[in-house]
Amino acid sequence: VDRRLLEQMTSFLAFRGPDTLQMWSDGAIGLGHTLLRTTHESAHERQPLSLDRQVWIVADARIDAREDLADELAASGRSVALSSPDVEFILHAYHVWGEDCVHHLLGDFCFAIWDARQRSLFCARDHFGVKPFFYSHLGSVFLCSNTLRCLRLHPDVSDQLDDAAVADFLLFGFPRELDATVFSAIRRLPPAHTLTVTAEGLQTRRYWSLPVED
């Protein structure tokens, strides 16, 4: 990872989180995060976060039903204080349930978890897509952020427009393809979807659908 480029892209996010800026990198993996403290729980929050130096997370999240989740985690042998930041709840949930952790999370969230044990990056977006999540896959390079313009700072991201997405926006007011953006090199993770990145490639999965009676 080019540390200078990682710092540039992370610094660009200062308008989202002016309180702290932190980065972590290890070889070909780099994570950056800027924090806006909005709750008592976030007073001592630090991201990127790891509990064991093997699994790292960055998140833009507000987790609901925290007491219920804490009880579920306790039943699985993990004690999490209710005063813990939301990102810590997500990371504990991943340690217990792996990629199925999304079935135990309620709230508005997007996050990316690097698991050095599995050599995989696991990403998820909340049920209704309240938190944005953008990504770009450029051969051996994968980028993701909750801010589209941040990804455009990377020199390998083309500024070529996606004509179909632009046409949809002009005709209908929104892109009909849920993963499209106006830039052909940048995609959007749809709501209620996860994305797993490994050396073999990318895999997306829908983890929830709104229950609608016939």
Contacts in CASP RR format, 6 or more apart in sequence:
PFRMAT RR
TARGET T0000
AUTHOR 0000-0000-0000
METHOD contacts of the structure
MODEL  1
VDRRLLEQMTSFLAFRGPDTLQMWSDGAIGLGHTLLRTTHESAHERQPLS
LDRQVWIVADARIDAREDLADELAASGRSVALSSPDVEFILHAYHVWGED
CVHHLLGDFCFAIWDARQRSLFCARDHFGVKPFFYSHLGSVFLCSNTLRC
LRLHPDVSDQLDDAAVADFLLFGFPRELDATVFSAIRRLPPAHTLTVTAE
GLQTRRYWSLPVED
1 25 0 8 1.000
1 27 0 8 1.000
1 28 0 8 1.000
1 29 0 8 1.000
1 30 0 8 1.000
3 23 0 8 1.000
3 25 0 8 1.000
5 153 0 8 1.000
5 154 0 8 1.000
5 155 0 8 1.000
6 23 0 8 1.000
6 25 0 8 1.000
6 30 0 8 1.000
6 32 0 8 1.000
7 23 0 8 1.000
8 153 0 8 1.000
9 32 0 8 1.000
9 145 0 8 1.000
9 150 0 8 1.000
9 151 0 8 1.000
9 153 0 8 1.000
9 154 0 8 1.000
10 21 0 8 1.000
10 23 0 8 1.000
10 32 0 8 1.000
10 33 0 8 1.000
10 34 0 8 1.000
11 21 0 8 1.000
11 34 0 8 1.000
12 147 0 8 1.000
12 149 0 8 1.000
12 150 0 8 1.000
12 153 0 8 1.000
13 21 0 8 1.000
13 32 0 8 1.000
13 33 0 8 1.000
13 34 0 8 1.000
13 145 0 8 1.000
13 147 0 8 1.000
13 150 0 8 1.000
14 21 0 8 1.000
14 34 0 8 1.000
16 34 0 8 1.000
16 36 0 8 1.000
16 60 0 8 1.000
16 146 0 8 1.000
16 147 0 8 1.000
17 34 0 8 1.000
17 35 0 8 1.000
17 36 0 8 1.000
18 34 0 8 1.000
18 36 0 8 1.000
19 34 0 8 1.000
19 35 0 8 1.000
19 36 0 8 1.000
19 37 0 8 1.000
20 34 0 8 1.000
20 35 0 8 1.000
20 46 0 8 1.000
21 32 0 8 1.000
21 33 0 8 1.000
21 34 0 8 1.000
21 35 0 8 1.000
22 32 0 8 1.000
22 33 0 8 1.000
22 35 0 8 1.000
22 46 0 8 1.000
22 47 0 8 1.000
22 48 0 8 1.000
23 30 0 8 1.000
23 31 0 8 1.000
23 32 0 8 1.000
23 33 0 8 1.000
23 48 0 8 1.000
24 30 0 8 1.000
24 31 0 8 1.000
24 32 0 8 1.000
24 48 0 8 1.000
24 50 0 8 1.000
24 56 0 8 1.000
25 31 0 8 1.000
26 116 0 8 1.000
29 56 0 8 1.000
29 114 0 8 1.000
29 116 0 8 1.000
29 121 0 8 1.000
30 114 0 8 1.000
31 48 0 8 1.000
31 56 0 8 1.000
31 58 0 8 1.000
31 112 0 8 1.000
31 114 0 8 1.000
32 47 0 8 1.000
32 48 0 8 1.000
32 58 0 8 1.000
33 47 0 8 1.000
33 48 0 8 1.000
33 58 0 8 1.000
35 42 0 8 1.000
35 45 0 8 1.000
35 47 0 8 1.000
37 43 0 8 1.000
37 45 0 8 1.000
39 86 0 8 1.000
40 83 0 8 1.000
41 83 0 8 1.000
41 84 0 8 1.000
41 85 0 8 1.000
41 86 0 8 1.000
42 85 0 8 1.000
42 86 0 8 1.000
44 85 0 8 1.000
45 85 0 8 1.000
45 87 0 8 1.000
47 57 0 8 1.000
47 58 0 8 1.000
47 59 0 8 1.000
47 87 0 8 1.000
48 56 0 8 1.000
48 57 0 8 1.000
48 58 0 8 1.000
49 56 0 8 1.000
49 57 0 8 1.000
49 58 0 8 1.000
49 87 0 8 1.000
49 88 0 8 1.000
49 91 0 8 1.000
50 56 0 8 1.000
50 57 0 8 1.000
50 91 0 8 1.000
51 91 0 8 1.000
51 92 0 8 1.000
51 95 0 8 1.000
54 115 0 8 1.000
54 116 0 8 1.000
54 117 0 8 1.000
55 91 0 8 1.000
55 94 0 8 1.000
55 95 0 8 1.000
55 113 0 8 1.000
55 114 0 8 1.000
55 115 0 8 1.000
55 116 0 8 1.000
55 117 0 8 1.000
56 113 0 8 1.000
56 114 0 8 1.000
56 116 0 8 1.000
57 87 0 8 1.000
57 90 0 8 1.000
57 91 0 8 1.000
57 94 0 8 1.000
57 111 0 8 1.000
57 112 0 8 1.000
57 113 0 8 1.000
57 114 0 8 1.000
58 87 0 8 1.000
58 111 0 8 1.000
58 112 0 8 1.000
59 86 0 8 1.000
59 87 0 8 1.000
59 90 0 8 1.000
59 109 0 8 1.000
59 110 0 8 1.000
59 111 0 8 1.000
59 112 0 8 1.000
60 109 0 8 1.000
60 110 0 8 1.000
60 111 0 8 1.000
60 131 0 8 1.000
60 146 0 8 1.000
61 86 0 8 1.000
61 87 0 8 1.000
61 90 0 8 1.000
61 107 0 8 1.000
61 108 0 8 1.000
61 109 0 8 1.000
61 110 0 8 1.000
61 111 0 8 1.000
61 131 0 8 1.000
62 86 0 8 1.000
62 107 0 8 1.000
62 108 0 8 1.000
62 109 0 8 1.000
63 69 0 8 1.000
63 86 0 8 1.000
63 89 0 8 1.000
63 90 0 8 1.000
63 105 0 8 1.000
63 106 0 8 1.000
63 107 0 8 1.000
63 109 0 8 1.000
64 106 0 8 1.000
64 107 0 8 1.000
65 106 0 8 1.000
66 82 0 8 1.000
66 86 0 8 1.000
66 89 0 8 1.000
67 82 0 8 1.000
69 80 0 8 1.000
69 89 0 8 1.000
69 93 0 8 1.000
69 104 0 8 1.000
69 105 0 8 1.000
69 106 0 8 1.000
70 80 0 8 1.000
70 81 0 8 1.000
70 82 0 8 1.000
70 89 0 8 1.000
72 104 0 8 1.000
73 79 0 8 1.000
73 80 0 8 1.000
73 89 0 8 1.000
73 92 0 8 1.000
73 93 0 8 1.000
73 96 0 8 1.000
74 80 0 8 1.000
76 96 0 8 1.000
76 97 0 8 1.000
77 96 0 8 1.000
78 92 0 8 1.000
78 95 0 8 1.000
78 96 0 8 1.000
80 88 0 8 1.000
80 89 0 8 1.000
80 92 0 8 1.000
86 109 0 8 1.000
87 111 0 8 1.000
89 105 0 8 1.000
90 101 0 8 1.000
90 105 0 8 1.000
90 109 0 8 1.000
90 111 0 8 1.000
90 113 0 8 1.000
91 113 0 8 1.000
93 101 0 8 1.000
93 104 0 8 1.000
93 105 0 8 1.000
94 101 0 8 1.000
94 113 0 8 1.000
94 115 0 8 1.000
94 122 0 8 1.000
97 103 0 8 1.000
97 104 0 8 1.000
98 122 0 8 1.000
99 122 0 8 1.000
99 194 0 8 1.000
99 196 0 8 1.000
102 124 0 8 1.000
102 194 0 8 1.000
102 207 0 8 1.000
102 208 0 8 1.000
103 207 0 8 1.000
103 208 0 8 1.000
105 126 0 8 1.000
107 126 0 8 1.000
107 127 0 8 1.000
107 130 0 8 1.000
108 126 0 8 1.000
108 128 0 8 1.000
108 129 0 8 1.000
108 130 0 8 1.000
108 131 0 8 1.000
109 124 0 8 1.000
109 125 0 8 1.000
109 126 0 8 1.000
109 131 0 8 1.000
110 123 0 8 1.000
110 124 0 8 1.000
110 125 0 8 1.000
110 126 0 8 1.000
110 129 0 8 1.000
110 131 0 8 1.000
110 132 0 8 1.000
110 133 0 8 1.000
110 146 0 8 1.000
110 189 0 8 1.000
111 123 0 8 1.000
111 124 0 8 1.000
112 121 0 8 1.000
112 122 0 8 1.000
112 123 0 8 1.000
112 144 0 8 1.000
113 121 0 8 1.000
113 122 0 8 1.000
113 123 0 8 1.000
114 120 0 8 1.000
114 121 0 8 1.000
115 121 0 8 1.000
115 122 0 8 1.000
118 198 0 8 1.000
119 198 0 8 1.000
119 199 0 8 1.000
120 196 0 8 1.000
120 197 0 8 1.000
120 198 0 8 1.000
121 142 0 8 1.000
121 144 0 8 1.000
121 196 0 8 1.000
121 197 0 8 1.000
121 198 0 8 1.000
122 194 0 8 1.000
122 195 0 8 1.000
122 196 0 8 1.000
123 133 0 8 1.000
123 135 0 8 1.000
123 144 0 8 1.000
123 189 0 8 1.000
123 194 0 8 1.000
123 195 0 8 1.000
123 196 0 8 1.000
123 197 0 8 1.000
124 189 0 8 1.000
124 193 0 8 1.000
124 194 0 8 1.000
124 195 0 8 1.000
124 207 0 8 1.000
125 131 0 8 1.000
125 133 0 8 1.000
125 189 0 8 1.000
125 190 0 8 1.000
125 191 0 8 1.000
125 192 0 8 1.000
125 193 0 8 1.000
125 194 0 8 1.000
126 191 0 8 1.000
126 192 0 8 1.000
127 191 0 8 1.000
127 192 0 8 1.000
127 208 0 8 1.000
128 191 0 8 1.000
128 192 0 8 1.000
129 190 0 8 1.000
129 191 0 8 1.000
129 192 0 8 1.000
131 146 0 8 1.000
132 146 0 8 1.000
132 147 0 8 1.000
132 148 0 8 1.000
132 188 0 8 1.000
133 144 0 8 1.000
133 145 0 8 1.000
133 146 0 8 1.000
133 188 0 8 1.000
133 189 0 8 1.000
134 144 0 8 1.000
134 145 0 8 1.000
134 146 0 8 1.000
134 147 0 8 1.000
134 148 0 8 1.000
134 151 0 8 1.000
134 181 0 8 1.000
134 186 0 8 1.000
134 187 0 8 1.000
134 188 0 8 1.000
134 189 0 8 1.000
135 142 0 8 1.000
135 143 0 8 1.000
135 144 0 8 1.000
135 145 0 8 1.000
135 151 0 8 1.000
135 186 0 8 1.000
135 187 0 8 1.000
135 188 0 8 1.000
135 189 0 8 1.000
135 195 0 8 1.000
136 142 0 8 1.000
136 143 0 8 1.000
136 144 0 8 1.000
136 151 0 8 1.000
136 154 0 8 1.000
136 157 0 8 1.000
136 185 0 8 1.000
136 186 0 8 1.000
136 187 0 8 1.000
137 187 0 8 1.000
137 197 0 8 1.000
137 201 0 8 1.000
137 202 0 8 1.000
138 156 0 8 1.000
138 157 0 8 1.000
138 185 0 8 1.000
141 154 0 8 1.000
141 156 0 8 1.000
142 197 0 8 1.000
142 202 0 8 1.000
143 151 0 8 1.000
143 154 0 8 1.000
143 157 0 8 1.000
144 151 0 8 1.000
145 151 0 8 1.000
148 181 0 8 1.000
148 183 0 8 1.000
148 186 0 8 1.000
151 157 0 8 1.000
151 186 0 8 1.000
152 159 0 8 1.000
152 183 0 8 1.000
152 186 0 8 1.000
157 183 0 8 1.000
157 185 0 8 1.000
157 186 0 8 1.000
158 183 0 8 1.000
158 184 0 8 1.000
158 185 0 8 1.000
159 183 0 8 1.000
160 183 0 8 1.000
160 184 0 8 1.000
160 185 0 8 1.000
161 182 0 8 1.000
161 183 0 8 1.000
161 184 0 8 1.000
162 180 0 8 1.000
162 181 0 8 1.000
162 182 0 8 1.000
162 183 0 8 1.000
162 184 0 8 1.000
164 177 0 8 1.000
164 180 0 8 1.000
165 175 0 8 1.000
165 177 0 8 1.000
165 180 0 8 1.000
165 181 0 8 1.000
165 182 0 8 1.000
166 182 0 8 1.000
168 174 0 8 1.000
168 175 0 8 1.000
168 176 0 8 1.000
168 177 0 8 1.000
168 180 0 8 1.000
169 175 0 8 1.000
169 182 0 8 1.000
175 181 0 8 1.000
175 182 0 8 1.000
178 188 0 8 1.000
178 190 0 8 1.000
178 191 0 8 1.000
179 187 0 8 1.000
179 188 0 8 1.000
179 189 0 8 1.000
179 190 0 8 1.000
179 204 0 8 1.000
180 187 0 8 1.000
180 188 0 8 1.000
181 187 0 8 1.000
181 188 0 8 1.000
189 195 0 8 1.000
189 204 0 8 1.000
190 204 0 8 1.000
190 206 0 8 1.000
192 206 0 8 1.000
192 207 0 8 1.000
192 208 0 8 1.000
192 209 0 8 1.000
193 204 0 8 1.000
193 205 0 8 1.000
193 206 0 8 1.000
193 207 0 8 1.000
194 204 0 8 1.000
194 205 0 8 1.000
194 207 0 8 1.000
195 202 0 8 1.000
195 203 0 8 1.000
195 204 0 8 1.000
195 205 0 8 1.000
196 202 0 8 1.000
196 203 0 8 1.000
196 204 0 8 1.000
196 205 0 8 1.000
END
